[in-house]
Amino acid sequence: SVALLSTLVDSTIDAAASLLNLAAVRQALQPADKDHRFGHGKAEPLAGLGQAAFITGSACFLVSEASTRLFHPSPVSNPEIGIAVMAFSVVITGVLVFFQRLVVKRTKSLAVDADKLHYTGDLLMNLSVIVSLLLSSRFDLPLADPLFALGIAGFLVYGAVVIAWRSLHLLMDHEFPETDRQQILAICRSHPAVLDIHDLRTRSAGLHSFIQLHLVLDAEISLIKAHAISDEVEANIRAAFSFADVIIHQDPAGVNEPPPAVP
């Protein structure tokens, strides 16, 4: 069965990608040093691009195999064995996806999220293989096998594009989603001593985030008081974004500054 072959290829790629993810996450968790003062978080999106390349290669292989079988169909032998193997794989993969979902919810890790996408795809693929084996063997539909394999290849390409796009966003210091930016602004404005906020800039690198902003404060307060207010705002932001490195600049009210390059 070429559909069964497709799951074997994908599982092999997933194993290699998981090892790559392990190395990337381990590197990303290394603390900042004198040569990498912002940490090593961008190891994760680099690994994501590598995963996208792996997945695209496996999809191309499946398209080649499925196309050959599509024009030269042949019956599937011993479908019962394939169905039993796939049913067992569905159970194991389901448990893994559930665990990865919990990890992503806590850490926001791109590498783990990419792995979750892989194995969620595996669930769908394994189920589709079971269906294709049933159709091929019970209803004498040999074309079902290569057609399902082509569908699996399409799903793999889609997943690779999603991973590559998210990885490029992180590497290019893409801003937080607008909902997160509005949440940061709301947190700052909730402090009674904050008169205004501007020049908010955000980016992510692996498990860590970086938030920079300017607070407008009363020009008559002392530096000690301004510093205390900034610490309070920073603590409130960290409570909402636990992995964030927050940098706050204090501006006295009434002082005109050059407009930001990006509003």
C-alpha positions as CSV (number, residue, x, y, z in Angstrom):
1,S,0.0,0.0,0.0
2,V,1.4,3.4,-1.0
3,A,-0.7,5.1,1.6
4,L,0.8,2.8,4.2
5,L,4.2,3.6,2.8
6,S,3.4,7.3,3.1
7,T,2.8,7.0,6.9
8,L,6.1,5.1,7.2
9,V,8.0,7.9,5.4
10,D,6.2,10.5,7.4
11,S,6.9,8.7,10.7
12,T,10.6,8.5,9.7
13,I,10.7,12.2,9.0
14,D,8.9,12.9,12.2
15,A,11.5,11.0,14.2
16,A,14.3,12.9,12.5
17,A,12.4,16.2,13.0
18,S,11.8,15.4,16.7
19,L,15.5,14.9,17.2
20,L,16.2,18.2,15.5
21,N,13.6,19.8,17.8
22,L,15.2,18.3,20.9
23,A,18.5,19.8,19.9
24,A,16.9,23.2,19.0
25,V,14.9,23.4,22.3
26,R,18.0,22.4,24.3
27,Q,20.0,25.2,22.6
28,A,17.1,27.7,22.9
29,L,17.0,27.1,26.7
30,Q,20.6,27.9,27.2
31,P,21.0,31.1,29.2
32,A,22.3,34.3,27.6
33,D,26.1,34.7,27.4
34,K,28.5,37.4,26.5
35,D,28.2,36.5,22.8
36,H,24.4,36.1,22.8
37,R,23.0,38.6,25.2
38,F,19.5,38.1,24.0
39,G,19.7,34.4,24.5
40,H,19.6,31.5,22.0
41,G,15.8,31.5,21.3
42,K,16.1,31.8,17.6
43,A,17.5,28.2,17.4
44,E,13.9,27.1,17.4
45,P,12.7,28.9,14.2
46,L,15.9,27.8,12.5
47,A,15.0,24.3,13.3
48,G,11.5,25.0,12.1
49,L,12.9,25.9,8.6
50,G,14.8,22.6,8.6
51,Q,11.6,20.7,9.5
52,A,9.8,22.4,6.7
53,A,12.5,21.3,4.2
54,F,12.3,17.7,5.6
55,I,8.5,17.6,5.3
56,T,8.5,19.0,1.8
57,G,11.0,16.4,0.6
58,S,8.9,13.6,2.0
59,A,5.8,15.0,0.3
60,C,7.6,15.1,-3.0
61,F,8.6,11.4,-2.5
62,L,5.0,10.5,-1.8
63,V,3.7,12.3,-4.9
64,S,6.2,10.4,-7.0
65,E,5.2,7.0,-5.6
66,A,1.5,7.8,-5.6
67,S,1.6,9.0,-9.2
68,T,3.3,5.8,-10.3
69,R,0.6,3.7,-8.5
70,L,-2.2,5.9,-9.9
71,F,-1.3,5.1,-13.5
72,H,-0.3,1.5,-12.8
73,P,-2.7,0.4,-10.0
74,S,-2.2,-2.9,-8.2
75,P,-4.2,-4.7,-5.5
76,V,-3.2,-4.3,-1.8
77,S,-2.0,-7.5,-0.1
78,N,-2.6,-8.4,3.5
79,P,-4.7,-5.3,4.3
80,E,-5.7,-6.7,7.8
81,I,-2.1,-6.3,9.0
82,G,-2.0,-2.8,7.8
83,I,-5.3,-1.9,9.4
84,A,-4.2,-3.4,12.8
85,V,-0.9,-1.5,12.7
86,M,-2.6,1.8,11.8
87,A,-5.2,1.4,14.6
88,F,-2.5,0.9,17.2
89,S,-0.6,3.9,15.8
90,V,-3.8,6.1,16.1
91,V,-4.0,5.4,19.8
92,I,-0.3,6.1,20.5
93,T,-0.2,9.2,18.4
94,G,-3.4,10.5,20.0
95,V,-1.8,10.3,23.5
96,L,1.3,12.1,22.2
97,V,-0.6,14.9,20.6
98,F,-2.6,15.5,23.8
99,F,0.7,15.7,25.8
100,Q,2.2,18.1,23.3
101,R,-0.9,20.3,23.4
102,L,-0.3,20.7,27.1
103,V,3.3,21.6,26.7
104,V,2.6,24.2,23.9
105,K,-0.1,25.8,26.1
106,R,2.5,26.3,28.9
107,T,5.6,27.1,26.9
108,K,4.5,28.6,23.6
109,S,7.4,26.7,22.0
110,L,7.4,26.8,18.2
111,A,9.4,23.6,17.9
112,V,7.0,21.6,20.1
113,D,4.0,23.2,18.3
114,A,5.5,22.2,15.0
115,D,5.9,18.6,16.3
116,K,2.3,18.7,17.4
117,L,1.3,19.7,13.9
118,H,3.2,16.8,12.5
119,Y,1.6,14.3,14.8
120,T,-1.9,15.8,14.4
121,G,-1.3,15.2,10.7
122,D,-0.2,11.7,11.5
123,L,-3.5,11.0,13.2
124,L,-5.4,12.1,10.1
125,M,-3.1,10.2,7.8
126,N,-3.4,7.0,9.8
127,L,-7.2,7.2,9.8
128,S,-7.1,7.9,6.0
129,V,-4.9,4.9,5.5
130,I,-7.3,2.7,7.3
131,V,-10.1,4.0,5.1
132,S,-8.0,3.5,1.9
133,L,-7.1,0.0,2.9
134,L,-10.7,-0.9,3.5
135,L,-11.8,0.6,0.2
136,S,-9.0,-1.1,-1.8
137,S,-9.5,-4.5,-0.3
138,R,-13.2,-4.8,0.5
139,F,-14.7,-2.8,-2.4
140,D,-12.1,-3.4,-5.1
141,L,-11.1,0.2,-5.5
142,P,-7.3,0.1,-6.1
143,L,-7.2,3.9,-7.0
144,A,-8.2,4.8,-3.4
145,D,-4.8,4.0,-2.1
146,P,-2.7,6.4,-4.3
147,L,-5.4,9.1,-4.1
148,F,-5.3,9.0,-0.3
149,A,-1.5,9.2,-0.5
150,L,-1.7,12.3,-2.7
151,G,-4.1,13.8,-0.2
152,I,-1.6,13.1,2.6
153,A,1.2,14.7,0.6
154,G,-0.9,17.8,0.2
155,F,-1.5,17.9,3.9
156,L,2.3,17.6,4.5
157,V,3.0,20.5,2.1
158,Y,0.4,22.6,3.9
159,G,2.0,21.9,7.3
160,A,5.5,22.7,5.9
161,V,4.3,26.1,4.6
162,V,2.7,26.9,8.0
163,I,5.9,26.0,9.9
164,A,8.1,27.9,7.5
165,W,5.9,31.0,7.6
166,R,5.9,31.0,11.4
167,S,9.6,30.4,11.6
168,L,10.3,33.3,9.2
169,H,8.1,35.6,11.3
170,L,10.2,34.9,14.4
171,L,13.5,35.3,12.5
172,M,12.3,38.6,11.1
173,D,11.2,39.9,14.6
174,H,7.5,40.0,13.7
175,E,5.4,41.9,16.2
176,F,3.1,40.2,18.7
177,P,-0.5,39.6,17.6
178,E,-2.6,42.8,17.9
179,T,-4.6,41.3,20.8
180,D,-1.4,40.9,22.8
181,R,-0.2,44.4,22.0
182,Q,-3.6,45.8,23.1
183,Q,-3.3,43.8,26.3
184,I,0.1,45.3,27.1
185,L,-1.2,48.8,26.4
186,A,-4.2,48.1,28.7
187,I,-1.9,46.9,31.5
188,C,0.3,50.0,31.3
189,R,-2.7,52.4,31.2
190,S,-4.3,50.7,34.2
191,H,-1.5,52.2,36.4
192,P,-2.8,55.5,37.9
193,A,0.6,57.2,37.5
194,V,1.0,56.5,33.8
195,L,-0.2,59.4,31.7
196,D,0.5,57.9,28.3
197,I,2.4,55.1,26.5
198,H,4.2,55.1,23.1
199,D,6.9,53.4,21.1
200,L,5.7,49.9,22.0
201,R,7.8,47.3,20.3
202,T,7.6,43.5,20.7
203,R,9.3,40.4,19.3
204,S,9.8,36.7,20.2
205,A,12.7,34.4,20.1
206,G,11.9,30.8,21.0
207,L,10.5,30.6,24.5
208,H,11.4,34.2,25.3
209,S,9.7,37.5,24.4
210,F,11.0,41.0,24.4
211,I,8.8,44.0,25.1
212,Q,10.1,47.6,24.9
213,L,8.0,50.8,25.5
214,H,8.0,54.4,26.7
215,L,5.9,55.6,29.6
216,V,5.0,59.2,30.0
217,L,5.0,60.2,33.6
218,D,4.6,63.4,35.6
219,A,7.5,65.7,35.1
220,E,7.6,66.8,38.7
221,I,8.1,63.4,40.3
222,S,11.5,62.2,41.4
223,L,13.7,59.7,39.6
224,I,13.2,57.3,42.4
225,K,9.5,57.6,42.1
226,A,9.6,57.2,38.3
227,H,11.7,54.1,38.7
228,A,9.3,52.6,41.2
229,I,6.4,53.2,38.8
230,S,8.2,51.5,36.0
231,D,9.0,48.5,38.2
232,E,5.3,48.2,39.0
233,V,4.3,48.3,35.4
234,E,7.0,45.8,34.4
235,A,5.8,43.4,37.1
236,N,2.3,43.7,35.8
237,I,3.4,42.9,32.3
238,R,5.5,40.0,33.4
239,A,2.5,38.6,35.3
240,A,0.7,38.4,31.9
241,F,3.7,37.5,29.8
242,S,5.8,35.3,32.1
243,F,8.7,34.7,29.6
244,A,9.1,38.4,28.6
245,D,12.1,40.6,29.0
246,V,10.6,44.0,29.6
247,I,12.5,47.3,28.9
248,I,10.8,50.5,29.9
249,H,12.0,54.1,29.2
250,Q,10.5,56.9,31.2
251,D,9.5,60.2,29.5
252,P,8.6,63.3,31.5
253,A,5.3,64.8,30.4
254,G,5.6,67.9,28.2
255,V,8.9,67.0,26.6
256,N,8.6,66.6,22.8
257,E,10.4,63.6,21.4
258,P,11.1,62.7,17.7
259,P,8.1,60.7,16.4
260,P,8.7,56.9,16.2
261,A,9.8,55.5,12.9
262,V,6.7,53.2,13.0
263,P,3.5,54.5,14.7
